[in-house]
Structure formats: structure tokens, C-alpha cells
Amino acid sequence: MIKILIVLFISIYSACIFPQEKAGNLLSRIQGSKELPLELNILIESLQNSVSLEKIIPYVMNIDSYAKTLSKEDIFLIGKVEVYKTFLKSNEFSTKAVVDGSSIKILVSAIKKTRDPFVSWFLQALLRDSEALMRNPNYKEYVLQKRNGPLELIEHKKIDKKVQLLYRWISKINTDTPDFQELFKIELLPTMMDALINIEQSFFLMSAITLFEPMPTLAKSPAELKFFSLKEVAPPKKKEITAAKTVEDILAPMTENPMQKGSILPAPSKEDWLQEDNAPLNLKNIPKPTDDADWLQDF
């Protein structure tokens, strides 16, 4: 009860502590440090693009406070596992669920059209897991068995559980819509918030069982944060509204002399790939896709 009251108190005053907009039209943004797992950092970065800062702040403050009592290994393990577990946990079942070459094409196309950090990371994780699943030596036999009747072998049932989990998200992807990223992000947002809440709760529980003294004092201002920092950034530029093209505009390239106007092709863009070199050696790239899916039976 006390913990809930503290969260409510922080929520009420977070607008004053973390003003959303500064003088000179600068925005306040929370940024995670290298002492946190990549999954948690991009989760919070992406949430700030869609959710008000005031809604995220209470969880960030608590996570930072509890993390001060944990080892780096615990911080990375909990942060990674809770994100994966939240997105993989599902009771949905579809008889039409399938992961095949078309699924791979959909994911590759979706990744090319995505700029949001967490959406991009999530799609790449789905692609990696889908490819690993299709490389499973028992996958072809599983597909044949599923077409001919109920699954009997434990190995086939494990594969089917993975297929169901992947299909849950792949089925929501429609790259043919111009606003694909925004629509898919709407599908992800509730689960993204659940992941943040689960991380906060797990950090709290781990902190409670590892301390032989009172719980740490919760941070109340940016100056007290250790793993996060408050940055002022310029707001994203608004897209300029251009006038609709006329018939003359459309026909101009075909009717004008191409030598009259020089055309310069844009330079290819470069992708910045995220690396997590700061992770403890025994926790890098956890969890990895594996053919042993016993842990999936817990969901």
C-alpha cells in the first residue's frame, strides 16, 4: 500500500519535476545508461515517442532506485528476461498459425519500413526466431503432421507452441498500409507498458530479498538518478504539408527536356546498428533462440 501511494505521489508531481517542454521549445527526455540492458533502454526510448513522460516517470524512478541495490548481472538478467517473457506470454491459439517463407518476407519488408527503435528491435527478434525455428530438423515433419491430424510427439508440440507465439505478432503486420509502423506500434504499446511494469516489479522483489536492511529511498528528482538521466532535446520537425500535384506536374518529367534540369540522386542512408558491449560476459545476448523450448511450457 505504501509503495502504491509513493508511485501516486511521484505521478502527481512528475509534471513539475520533469517538465515535458522547456524554454526554447526543448523537450525533456529520459535516457538510459550503458549500465542497463539494451532492451530496457530502447523500450523507454520508444515509449517516450508515444506515451507522455509523466506516465513513464514513476516506473523509471523506481527502477533506478531498486537497481542501486542490485549487481550488474542481476540488472541485465532481469531487464532482458522480463521484456522477452512479457512479449512471449500468450494464451492465444490459432489453427491457422504458420511460420514459413512468406512470414520471413513479411518481417524483412517490415524491418525496412521501420524507424522506431523498439519496433525495429522486436521485428528483428521475430525474424531471428522464425529463421531458427525453420532450421529445426523436426520442422518439416511437424508441418506434415499438423496437416494430417493432431500432434502427438512432444517435440512437435513444442514447435507448435513457438509457432503460436510468433504468429501472434506476425499476423498483425501489414506492410501494405502507408502508416504500417504507427499501426503496429499501437498493437505493441499495451505490452510495452506491461514490460516496463514487470521490470519495475521484478527489480523491487529482487531488491527486497537481497537486502538485510530497509528498502532504498526512492528517487524524487533527476539529480538522484544513477542509471538514467534527463536530457533536453529539440522536438522533431513537423512534416511540411505540400500542395497536391496537378496533372501538369505529373506530366512535366515526360514533356520537358531532361537536359534542362539536372537531377541528383540522394546518397544511400547508413544504418546505425546497436551494440551492447557493456553487458557482462556471462549475460551477453541472453536469451538466444534455441531448439530446446522446455521453458516455453511455463507460458
Contacts in CASP RR format, 6 or more apart in sequence:
PFRMAT RR
TARGET T0000
AUTHOR 0000-0000-0000
METHOD contacts of the structure
MODEL  1
MIKILIVLFISIYSACIFPQEKAGNLLSRIQGSKELPLELNILIESLQNS
VSLEKIIPYVMNIDSYAKTLSKEDIFLIGKVEVYKTFLKSNEFSTKAVVD
GSSIKILVSAIKKTRDPFVSWFLQALLRDSEALMRNPNYKEYVLQKRNGP
LELIEHKKIDKKVQLLYRWISKINTDTPDFQELFKIELLPTMMDALINIE
QSFFLMSAITLFEPMPTLAKSPAELKFFSLKEVAPPKKKEITAAKTVEDI
LAPMTENPMQKGSILPAPSKEDWLQEDNAPLNLKNIPKPTDDADWLQDF
3 204 0 8 1.000
6 218 0 8 1.000
7 58 0 8 1.000
7 62 0 8 1.000
10 57 0 8 1.000
10 58 0 8 1.000
10 61 0 8 1.000
10 218 0 8 1.000
10 220 0 8 1.000
11 54 0 8 1.000
11 55 0 8 1.000
11 57 0 8 1.000
11 58 0 8 1.000
14 53 0 8 1.000
14 54 0 8 1.000
14 57 0 8 1.000
14 58 0 8 1.000
15 54 0 8 1.000
17 57 0 8 1.000
17 220 0 8 1.000
17 221 0 8 1.000
17 222 0 8 1.000
18 28 0 8 1.000
18 30 0 8 1.000
18 53 0 8 1.000
18 54 0 8 1.000
18 57 0 8 1.000
18 222 0 8 1.000
18 230 0 8 1.000
19 28 0 8 1.000
20 27 0 8 1.000
20 28 0 8 1.000
20 52 0 8 1.000
20 53 0 8 1.000
20 54 0 8 1.000
21 27 0 8 1.000
21 28 0 8 1.000
21 235 0 8 1.000
22 28 0 8 1.000
22 232 0 8 1.000
25 234 0 8 1.000
25 235 0 8 1.000
26 232 0 8 1.000
26 233 0 8 1.000
26 234 0 8 1.000
26 235 0 8 1.000
27 232 0 8 1.000
27 233 0 8 1.000
27 234 0 8 1.000
27 235 0 8 1.000
28 53 0 8 1.000
28 230 0 8 1.000
28 231 0 8 1.000
28 232 0 8 1.000
29 48 0 8 1.000
29 53 0 8 1.000
29 230 0 8 1.000
29 231 0 8 1.000
29 232 0 8 1.000
29 233 0 8 1.000
30 44 0 8 1.000
30 48 0 8 1.000
30 53 0 8 1.000
30 56 0 8 1.000
30 57 0 8 1.000
30 60 0 8 1.000
30 228 0 8 1.000
30 229 0 8 1.000
30 230 0 8 1.000
30 231 0 8 1.000
31 41 0 8 1.000
31 45 0 8 1.000
31 228 0 8 1.000
31 229 0 8 1.000
31 230 0 8 1.000
31 231 0 8 1.000
32 40 0 8 1.000
32 41 0 8 1.000
32 44 0 8 1.000
32 45 0 8 1.000
32 227 0 8 1.000
32 228 0 8 1.000
32 229 0 8 1.000
33 227 0 8 1.000
33 228 0 8 1.000
33 229 0 8 1.000
34 278 0 8 1.000
35 67 0 8 1.000
35 72 0 8 1.000
35 75 0 8 1.000
35 226 0 8 1.000
35 227 0 8 1.000
35 278 0 8 1.000
36 67 0 8 1.000
36 75 0 8 1.000
36 76 0 8 1.000
36 79 0 8 1.000
36 227 0 8 1.000
36 228 0 8 1.000
37 75 0 8 1.000
37 76 0 8 1.000
37 79 0 8 1.000
37 80 0 8 1.000
37 276 0 8 1.000
37 279 0 8 1.000
38 121 0 8 1.000
38 274 0 8 1.000
38 276 0 8 1.000
38 279 0 8 1.000
39 79 0 8 1.000
39 80 0 8 1.000
39 83 0 8 1.000
39 84 0 8 1.000
39 121 0 8 1.000
40 63 0 8 1.000
40 79 0 8 1.000
40 83 0 8 1.000
40 199 0 8 1.000
42 117 0 8 1.000
42 118 0 8 1.000
42 121 0 8 1.000
42 274 0 8 1.000
43 83 0 8 1.000
43 118 0 8 1.000
43 192 0 8 1.000
43 195 0 8 1.000
43 196 0 8 1.000
44 56 0 8 1.000
44 60 0 8 1.000
44 196 0 8 1.000
44 228 0 8 1.000
45 117 0 8 1.000
45 118 0 8 1.000
46 116 0 8 1.000
46 117 0 8 1.000
46 118 0 8 1.000
46 119 0 8 1.000
46 185 0 8 1.000
46 192 0 8 1.000
47 56 0 8 1.000
47 118 0 8 1.000
47 189 0 8 1.000
47 192 0 8 1.000
47 193 0 8 1.000
47 196 0 8 1.000
48 56 0 8 1.000
49 116 0 8 1.000
50 185 0 8 1.000
50 189 0 8 1.000
51 189 0 8 1.000
51 193 0 8 1.000
56 196 0 8 1.000
59 196 0 8 1.000
59 197 0 8 1.000
59 199 0 8 1.000
59 200 0 8 1.000
60 225 0 8 1.000
60 228 0 8 1.000
61 218 0 8 1.000
61 219 0 8 1.000
61 220 0 8 1.000
61 225 0 8 1.000
62 200 0 8 1.000
62 203 0 8 1.000
62 204 0 8 1.000
62 218 0 8 1.000
63 199 0 8 1.000
63 200 0 8 1.000
63 203 0 8 1.000
63 227 0 8 1.000
63 228 0 8 1.000
64 219 0 8 1.000
64 224 0 8 1.000
64 225 0 8 1.000
64 226 0 8 1.000
64 227 0 8 1.000
64 228 0 8 1.000
65 216 0 8 1.000
65 217 0 8 1.000
65 218 0 8 1.000
65 219 0 8 1.000
66 200 0 8 1.000
66 203 0 8 1.000
66 204 0 8 1.000
66 206 0 8 1.000
66 207 0 8 1.000
66 216 0 8 1.000
67 75 0 8 1.000
67 203 0 8 1.000
67 226 0 8 1.000
67 227 0 8 1.000
68 216 0 8 1.000
68 226 0 8 1.000
68 227 0 8 1.000
69 207 0 8 1.000
69 210 0 8 1.000
69 211 0 8 1.000
69 216 0 8 1.000
70 78 0 8 1.000
70 203 0 8 1.000
70 206 0 8 1.000
70 207 0 8 1.000
70 210 0 8 1.000
72 280 0 8 1.000
73 280 0 8 1.000
73 282 0 8 1.000
73 283 0 8 1.000
74 206 0 8 1.000
74 210 0 8 1.000
75 203 0 8 1.000
76 279 0 8 1.000
76 280 0 8 1.000
76 283 0 8 1.000
76 286 0 8 1.000
77 283 0 8 1.000
77 286 0 8 1.000
78 199 0 8 1.000
78 202 0 8 1.000
78 203 0 8 1.000
78 206 0 8 1.000
79 199 0 8 1.000
79 202 0 8 1.000
80 283 0 8 1.000
80 286 0 8 1.000
80 287 0 8 1.000
81 286 0 8 1.000
81 287 0 8 1.000
82 195 0 8 1.000
82 198 0 8 1.000
82 199 0 8 1.000
82 202 0 8 1.000
83 195 0 8 1.000
83 199 0 8 1.000
84 287 0 8 1.000
85 198 0 8 1.000
85 299 0 8 1.000
86 191 0 8 1.000
86 194 0 8 1.000
86 195 0 8 1.000
86 198 0 8 1.000
87 122 0 8 1.000
87 169 0 8 1.000
87 191 0 8 1.000
87 195 0 8 1.000
88 165 0 8 1.000
88 296 0 8 1.000
88 299 0 8 1.000
89 299 0 8 1.000
90 164 0 8 1.000
90 165 0 8 1.000
90 168 0 8 1.000
90 299 0 8 1.000
92 164 0 8 1.000
92 168 0 8 1.000
93 164 0 8 1.000
94 164 0 8 1.000
94 167 0 8 1.000
94 168 0 8 1.000
94 171 0 8 1.000
96 167 0 8 1.000
97 160 0 8 1.000
97 163 0 8 1.000
97 164 0 8 1.000
97 167 0 8 1.000
97 171 0 8 1.000
98 163 0 8 1.000
98 167 0 8 1.000
99 130 0 8 1.000
99 133 0 8 1.000
99 134 0 8 1.000
99 162 0 8 1.000
99 163 0 8 1.000
99 166 0 8 1.000
99 167 0 8 1.000
99 170 0 8 1.000
100 134 0 8 1.000
101 134 0 8 1.000
103 130 0 8 1.000
103 166 0 8 1.000
103 167 0 8 1.000
103 170 0 8 1.000
104 127 0 8 1.000
104 130 0 8 1.000
104 131 0 8 1.000
104 134 0 8 1.000
106 170 0 8 1.000
106 173 0 8 1.000
106 175 0 8 1.000
107 123 0 8 1.000
107 126 0 8 1.000
107 127 0 8 1.000
107 130 0 8 1.000
107 170 0 8 1.000
107 173 0 8 1.000
108 127 0 8 1.000
109 175 0 8 1.000
110 123 0 8 1.000
110 173 0 8 1.000
110 175 0 8 1.000
110 180 0 8 1.000
110 184 0 8 1.000
111 120 0 8 1.000
111 123 0 8 1.000
111 124 0 8 1.000
111 127 0 8 1.000
113 175 0 8 1.000
113 180 0 8 1.000
113 181 0 8 1.000
114 120 0 8 1.000
114 123 0 8 1.000
114 181 0 8 1.000
115 181 0 8 1.000
116 181 0 8 1.000
116 185 0 8 1.000
117 274 0 8 1.000
118 188 0 8 1.000
118 192 0 8 1.000
119 181 0 8 1.000
119 184 0 8 1.000
119 185 0 8 1.000
119 188 0 8 1.000
121 274 0 8 1.000
122 169 0 8 1.000
122 188 0 8 1.000
123 173 0 8 1.000
126 166 0 8 1.000
126 169 0 8 1.000
126 170 0 8 1.000
128 289 0 8 1.000
129 162 0 8 1.000
129 166 0 8 1.000
129 289 0 8 1.000
130 166 0 8 1.000
130 170 0 8 1.000
132 289 0 8 1.000
132 290 0 8 1.000
132 291 0 8 1.000
133 139 0 8 1.000
133 159 0 8 1.000
133 162 0 8 1.000
133 163 0 8 1.000
133 166 0 8 1.000
133 289 0 8 1.000
136 142 0 8 1.000
136 159 0 8 1.000
136 291 0 8 1.000
138 155 0 8 1.000
138 156 0 8 1.000
138 159 0 8 1.000
139 159 0 8 1.000
141 156 0 8 1.000
142 151 0 8 1.000
142 155 0 8 1.000
142 156 0 8 1.000
142 159 0 8 1.000
142 160 0 8 1.000
145 151 0 8 1.000
145 152 0 8 1.000
145 153 0 8 1.000
145 156 0 8 1.000
146 156 0 8 1.000
146 160 0 8 1.000
151 157 0 8 1.000
151 160 0 8 1.000
158 293 0 8 1.000
158 294 0 8 1.000
158 296 0 8 1.000
158 297 0 8 1.000
159 293 0 8 1.000
161 293 0 8 1.000
161 296 0 8 1.000
161 297 0 8 1.000
161 299 0 8 1.000
162 293 0 8 1.000
162 296 0 8 1.000
165 296 0 8 1.000
165 299 0 8 1.000
169 187 0 8 1.000
172 184 0 8 1.000
172 187 0 8 1.000
173 180 0 8 1.000
173 184 0 8 1.000
174 180 0 8 1.000
174 183 0 8 1.000
177 183 0 8 1.000
207 215 0 8 1.000
207 216 0 8 1.000
208 215 0 8 1.000
219 225 0 8 1.000
222 229 0 8 1.000
222 230 0 8 1.000
276 284 0 8 1.000
276 285 0 8 1.000
279 285 0 8 1.000
END
